[in-house]
Amino acid sequence: MKFIGEPVETIKSKEYYTEVEIGDERFTIGSYVEVADEDRPDINDIGRIEYMWKDGRGEIGRASCRARV
């Protein structure tokens, strides 16, 4: 995972970004993503990326669940 560009905001130790590259795909705020759950291999969630940040411990993002497939 690689954040693209400069942070758009910094709050405490978190740097917020609008775009990330994972493998050969890019995702932005508002993108919909399929989220797999190891505890429920037969059910995946579809989430919309609300924000993503990087802090001293690693890279983290948040997606709100909109639908389940």
N, C-alpha and C positions, 0 to 999 in steps of 0.2 A: 504494500500500500504506500502510495506516494502522494502527498498533498501538492496541488498545483498552485503556483503563484504565491503571493505574499498573504499573510493573515489579514482578514478584513477587520478583526477586532481582537483585543487581548483583554481578558478579565482574569485577574489573579494569575495563576500559572497556566491558564488555558489559552491557546491561540486558535481562533476560529477561522475556518476556510470555507470557500464556496464550491471547490472542485477537488476531486480525488481521482487518482488512477490506480486501478487494481488489475494487475495483469495487463491485458491489452484493451481494457474498457475504461472509460471515464464516466464519472457520475457527478452530478451537481445537486445543489439544494433543490428539492422538488422532484427529483428522479424517483421512480418506483423501482424497488428491488425485491427479488425473491430471497427469503431468509429461511434457511434449513435449520431444523432443530434436531440435534442428535438423540434427544429423548423421545421424539415423535417423528421417526423417519418417513412415515406415510403421510404426514401433513406438513405443508410448507406455508409460511405466511408471506403476504405481499405487503411491503412497507413503503412509506414515502419518507425520504430523507428530509428531516427538519433542520438539523444542524450537524456539523462535524467539527471535532477539535483535536488538537494534539497538546499533550502536556508532558511533563518530565518523566512520567512513567510509561508513556507509549502513545499510541494513536487510537482514538476512540470516536465513535459516531453514534447518532441516535436516529432511529426511524420509528415513525408511528405506524401501527398496524391498521390498514384500511380494509383488507379482505383476506380471506383464507382460501387456499386452493387444495 
